[in-house]
């Protein structure tokens, strides 16, 4: 098992209800996901959003 930390952009076109699908899509190429969590949401001065994601994957 190994631990990952990623920052993923959160487009304004994606509502919060679809974040699960977004995170799984973005992390699917890493390795089989065992567990993941959004640990922070950062909004910069221009209004762009970014998700801080931590995950545990096989390998």
CORZI-V191367 format. One record per pair of residues at least 12 apart in sequence whose ideal C-beta (glycine too) atoms are under 6 Angstrom apart, sorted by the first residue. I is the first residue (numbers start at 1). GAP is how many residues later the second one is. D is the distance in whole Angstrom. If there is no record, write none. Layout:
BEGIN
i:I gap:GAP d:D
i:I gap:GAP d:D
END
This chain:
BEGIN
i:1 gap:55 d:6
i:2 gap:55 d:6
i:2 gap:57 d:6
i:3 gap:53 d:6
i:4 gap:51 d:5
i:5 gap:49 d:5
i:6 gap:47 d:5
i:7 gap:43 d:5
i:7 gap:45 d:6
i:8 gap:18 d:5
i:8 gap:43 d:5
i:8 gap:45 d:6
i:9 gap:41 d:6
i:10 gap:39 d:4
i:10 gap:41 d:5
i:23 gap:30 d:6
i:27 gap:28 d:6
i:30 gap:27 d:5
i:31 gap:26 d:4
i:31 gap:27 d:5
i:31 gap:28 d:5
i:32 gap:26 d:5
i:33 gap:22 d:6
i:33 gap:24 d:6
i:34 gap:22 d:5
i:35 gap:21 d:5
i:36 gap:19 d:4
i:37 gap:17 d:5
i:38 gap:13 d:5
i:38 gap:15 d:6
i:39 gap:13 d:5
i:39 gap:15 d:5
i:40 gap:12 d:4
END
